[in-house]
C-alpha cells in the first residue's frame, strides 16, 4: 500500500509539472500534432507516457505520434520499440538512418561523439516532422539537463546560455518543446523503474565516461546532496533574468542609457548591502 501511495504521489507530481510547463510556455495548442522523439531511454519513455495520460484529460484536443530513429548501432534491438508502441496502441514510425557509421568514421577514436551524433539526429528528426505534418517536436530533456547545459556553456563555452523549454528549430520549420522542463531526473528514474519501461542503452556514446556533461552532472549531484535546495534555487534563477544587471550590451542598451528622472525598479544598488536568503536556506555554510 505504501509503495502504491508513493507511486501515485510521484505520478501526480510528474503530471502536474508537465502540465504547468505546457501551460507556462504555451507548448501545446488545440489541434496540434505532437511528434514525441523516442530514443528508448528513461526520459523519452516517461515523456510519452505522461503526454498520453495528459491527452485523455486535457481541455484541448491534440494528437501524438512517437518517432524513433534507428541509427544503425550494431546489436540494436529493433523489435523492442515497435512491440512496446504497438502494445500501447499509439501511432508511431521507426526511421532507419545509419548515422552510427558516419560518426565512427568522422570522429577519431576516444573523442566525444555526442556533438556530431546529435546534429545528424536532429536534422533527420526535423525533416521527418515536416513529412509527417507534425507542428510540435517534443524532446525528453528535464530540469537537470537544463541546468547541466547552463553550466556547460558557462564553464566551457563562455556563454550564459541554457536549454529553453520551447524554441524554433535550426531549420526554422519546427517548434521544439520540452514538457519535462520542470521535472527532476530523480523522479523520472523512479517512475521509469516502477513502470518497467524497456530501456535501450546507447552503445555509441553511453560508454564515454569522461564527458564534460558527466563532470557537470557529478558536480550538481554533489551540491544537491550536500546543500539541499540549491538546485531548486539555481533553476528559479534561469527564470528570473535581469539583463540590466549582467554585461551583454546586445541584450541591454548600456551605450545609450540615459536618466529618466523616474525611480527604477531594478536600479543601482552598488551602495547597498546585498539581500539574499539565509545561507542555510540555500545550502551555503
Phi and psi in degrees as a GROMACS rama.xvg file:
@    title "Ramachandran Plot"
@    xaxis  label "Phi"
@    yaxis  label "Psi"
@TYPE xy
-62.4797  -41.305  UNK-2
-64.6218  -41.5186  UNK-3
-64.5518  -41.8146  UNK-4
-61.8967  -44.8666  UNK-5
-65.864  -38.7026  UNK-6
-67.7373  -37.6579  UNK-7
-63.2277  -40.256  UNK-8
-63.5051  -42.3736  UNK-9
-61.861  -45.1945  UNK-10
-61.5129  -45.1111  UNK-11
-62.7639  -39.1427  UNK-12
-64.8564  -45.3906  UNK-13
-64.344  -44.4598  UNK-14
-63.9427  -39.6016  UNK-15
-65.7497  -41.8511  UNK-16
-65.2297  -41.0354  UNK-17
-65.6753  -44.7276  UNK-18
-60.7633  -39.9201  UNK-19
-67.6774  -41.1382  UNK-20
-64.4775  -43.1822  UNK-21
-60.9564  -41.8126  UNK-22
-69.3387  -47.2424  UNK-23
-61.1906  -33.5564  UNK-24
-114.562  12.7542  UNK-25
47.8956  53.2672  UNK-26
-73.4039  -39.7089  UNK-27
-127.016  132.723  UNK-28
-119.361  167.458  UNK-29
-59.2568  130.408  UNK-30
89.1162  -0.583901  UNK-31
-67.3755  148.418  UNK-32
-109.464  112.163  UNK-33
-98.5255  118.573  UNK-34
-91.3427  110.63  UNK-35
-90.6128  117.572  UNK-36
-80.4516  112.425  UNK-37
-107.444  111.784  UNK-38
-90.4835  -22.6724  UNK-39
100.654  4.58674  UNK-40
-96.8809  170.363  UNK-41
-59.609  -37.4798  UNK-42
-67.722  -48.6394  UNK-43
-71.6406  -32.7121  UNK-44
-62.4675  -44.8328  UNK-45
-63.6026  -42.3265  UNK-46
-57.6554  -50.4912  UNK-47
-60.7989  -44.9254  UNK-48
-61.5808  -45.4923  UNK-49
-68.2482  -40.0676  UNK-50
-66.341  -37.8028  UNK-51
-63.4218  -39.0848  UNK-52
-67.0775  -40.7312  UNK-53
-66.2885  -35.2544  UNK-54
-58.0505  -33.0617  UNK-55
-74.8992  -25.6362  UNK-56
-116.76  -4.31276  UNK-57
-67.7031  147.202  UNK-58
-74.3985  -5.02434  UNK-59
-116.941  163.592  UNK-60
-106.896  125.08  UNK-61
-144.029  153.383  UNK-62
-106.197  155.846  UNK-63
-127.329  136.14  UNK-64
-130.146  127.841  UNK-65
-90.9978  133.332  UNK-66
-127.53  128.967  UNK-67
-117.383  137.628  UNK-68
-102.571  109.748  UNK-69
-81.5931  108.299  UNK-70
-90.9212  9.0526  UNK-71
81.9849  19.9468  UNK-72
-64.2066  136.161  UNK-73
-57.903  133.103  UNK-74
79.6026  8.42326  UNK-75
-63.6157  126.182  UNK-76
-77.166  88.3295  UNK-77
-65.5332  -17.4815  UNK-78
-86.1681  -19.318  UNK-79
-63.1178  -53.9088  UNK-80
-66.6133  -46.6463  UNK-81
-56.5089  -41.2833  UNK-82
-64.1268  -44.1113  UNK-83
-65.362  -47.0756  UNK-84
-68.5358  -35.413  UNK-85
-64.1406  -37.3304  UNK-86
-65.9292  -27.2957  UNK-87
-82.3819  -20.4306  UNK-88
75.6074  20.6251  UNK-89
-91.7746  144.678  UNK-90
-66.6621  135.256  UNK-91
-150.998  165.241  UNK-92
-146.89  134.867  UNK-93
-104.802  123.422  UNK-94
-105.112  130.106  UNK-95
-109.792  115.054  UNK-96
-141.5  123.934  UNK-97
-81.5461  73.0732  UNK-98
-79.9783  -19.4133  UNK-99
-57.6625  -48.8329  UNK-100
-62.1209  -38.8447  UNK-101
-62.8004  -47.3566  UNK-102
-62.7535  -45.0217  UNK-103
-65.7551  -31.5467  UNK-104
-75.1814  -38.2604  UNK-105
-85.1324  -40.0308  UNK-106
-89.2841  125.085  UNK-107
-60.9274  150.048  UNK-108
-56.5493  131.287  UNK-109
92.7682  -13.1783  UNK-110
-88.9411  157.938  UNK-111
-67.9457  127.568  UNK-112
-95.405  -13.3541  UNK-113
-58.9507  -39.5954  UNK-114
-60.9448  -54.1913  UNK-115
-66.0057  -43.1999  UNK-116
-57.1976  -44.1808  UNK-117
-64.7377  -42.4898  UNK-118
-64.2927  -43.5815  UNK-119
-63.7061  -45.66  UNK-120
-62.5786  -42.8282  UNK-121
-61.51  -45.644  UNK-122
-61.2296  -41.1381  UNK-123
-66.0138  -44.8132  UNK-124
-66.4909  -36.9926  UNK-125
-64.0645  -40.0799  UNK-126
-63.9876  -43.58  UNK-127
-62.9198  -39.1879  UNK-128
-59.2599  -42.1657  UNK-129
-64.7481  -43.0861  UNK-130
-63.6548  -34.319  UNK-131
-83.7807  -14.3486  UNK-132
80.3864  18.2648  UNK-133
-77.738  128.335  UNK-134
-98.4663  -4.33066  UNK-135
-132.681  136.158  UNK-136
-115.34  114.627  UNK-137
-99.8728  126.071  UNK-138
-112.368  156.123  UNK-139
-93.3342  21.9542  UNK-140
-70.4221  140.781  UNK-141
-116.653  -173.688  UNK-142
-56.773  -42.3449  UNK-143
-65.4952  -38.3948  UNK-144
-60.4493  -40.3018  UNK-145
-64.1103  -45.6707  UNK-146
-68.1301  -39.7372  UNK-147
-60.3526  -41.2902  UNK-148
-65.3442  -38.4413  UNK-149
-57.8498  -48.6936  UNK-150
-72.718  -33.1919  UNK-151
-58.865  -45.7526  UNK-152
-67.1788  -37.1229  UNK-153
-68.4488  -47.5196  UNK-154
-77.7011  -38.5231  UNK-155
-112.646  -20.9243  UNK-156
-110.569  -9.62189  UNK-157
64.481  32.2192  UNK-158
-132.053  145.176  UNK-159
-93.2859  82.8412  UNK-160
-143.869  134.782  UNK-161
-118.45  -143.678  UNK-162
-126.821  103.419  UNK-163
-70.2413  152.947  UNK-164
-73.3397  -15.9356  UNK-165
-154.407  135.15  UNK-166
-158.504  167.243  UNK-167
-89.6973  134.136  UNK-168
-66.4874  164.298  UNK-169
-54.155  -37.7903  UNK-170
-82.5087  -4.65106  UNK-171
77.7771  7.46558  UNK-172
-111.022  -7.09641  UNK-173
-130.887  147.206  UNK-174
-98.5328  119.941  UNK-175
-98.617  132.605  UNK-176
-126.261  151.813  UNK-177
-128.031  81.0608  UNK-178
-62.3619  -18.8649  UNK-179
-87.1749  12.1604  UNK-180
-55.2751  -31.1193  UNK-181
-94.826  -0.861075  UNK-182
-93.2768  137.523  UNK-183
-90.9393  152.796  UNK-184
-63.3436  -34.0396  UNK-185
-58.3783  -43.4949  UNK-186
-64.8078  -40.4024  UNK-187
-65.7744  -41.0157  UNK-188
-59.2313  -45.9785  UNK-189
-66.1893  -41.0146  UNK-190
-62.9812  -46.3012  UNK-191
-63.8961  -34.8337  UNK-192
-65.8901  -46.9499  UNK-193
-68.0594  -39.2008  UNK-194
-74.7066  -14.5737  UNK-195
56.3071  48.8335  UNK-196
-63.0676  142.688  UNK-197
-77.799  80.2498  UNK-198
-65.1317  135.333  UNK-199
-114.9  111.552  UNK-200
-70.9646  150.057  UNK-201
-89.4835  115.46  UNK-202
-94.3134  9.65219  UNK-203
-88.3056  -50.751  UNK-204
-117.038  -9.16794  UNK-205
-61.3203  -23.2283  UNK-206
-93.1116  -0.0431209  UNK-207
-83.3153  90.7723  UNK-208
-75.2325  -22.1024  UNK-209
-102.736  29.8452  UNK-210
-66.3773  151.308  UNK-211
-59.8555  -39.1886  UNK-212
-61.8868  -37.5896  UNK-213
-64.5757  -37.9374  UNK-214
-63.7144  -41.2292  UNK-215
-65.7304  -42.9393  UNK-216
-58.64  -43.6968  UNK-217
-65.4002  -36.5082  UNK-218
-63.7423  -46.8083  UNK-219
-68.1657  -36.6437  UNK-220
-62.8168  -41.3909  UNK-221
-63.8156  -44.8548  UNK-222
-59.5519  -43.8239  UNK-223
-62.8087  -38.5461  UNK-224
-70.1694  -43.575  UNK-225
-82.4866  -29.2653  UNK-226
-132.042  78.4654  UNK-227
-54.8678  133.624  UNK-228
99.7116  -17.2487  UNK-229
-65.7095  -41.4392  UNK-230
-60.8242  -43.84  UNK-231
-62.975  -39.7015  UNK-232
-65.222  -41.8078  UNK-233
-64.9359  -38.082  UNK-234
-66.4225  -38.9875  UNK-235
-62.4654  -31.9176  UNK-236
-63.1601  -36.7194  UNK-237
-72.4827  -10.527  UNK-238
-100.755  0.532117  UNK-239
-133.416  68.8279  UNK-240
-92.5283  137.32  UNK-241
-119.62  91.3062  UNK-242
-57.0896  -31.9728  UNK-243
-68.7929  -13.8823  UNK-244
-113.121  18.8444  UNK-245
-112.333  -152.608  UNK-246
-137.276  21.2671  UNK-247
-96.152  105.506  UNK-248
-71.1891  -12.3635  UNK-249
-80.775  -16.7533  UNK-250
-103.72  -16.4935  UNK-251
-145.676  132.967  UNK-252
-81.5926  76.2481  UNK-253
-66.5  -35.9324  UNK-254
-62.2353  -43.3581  UNK-255
-100.24  20.9348  UNK-256
-65.0859  130.316  UNK-257
-135.735  152.022  UNK-258
-71.8866  148.343  UNK-259
-113.686  -12.695  UNK-260
79.1724  2.04207  UNK-261
-113.337  148.251  UNK-262
-58.7047  140.673  UNK-263
-106.956  124.625  UNK-264
-59.5413  -42.4991  UNK-265
-105.526  42.0604  UNK-266
-71.4599  -177.342  UNK-267
-66.8937  130.768  UNK-268
-121.678  27.9897  UNK-269
-59.4984  -28.4305  UNK-270
-96.1671  0.196532  UNK-271
-103.69  154.943  UNK-272
-78.0037  140.119  UNK-273
-65.9652  146.514  UNK-274
-119.098  112.968  UNK-275
-126.879  171.132  UNK-276
-65.1368  155.685  UNK-277
-54.8492  146.423  UNK-278
-56.588  -38.5949  UNK-279
-64.7405  -27.964  UNK-280
-74.0283  -24.3066  UNK-281
-114.776  7.47639  UNK-282
92.3582  10.7296  UNK-283
-99.2991  139.821  UNK-284
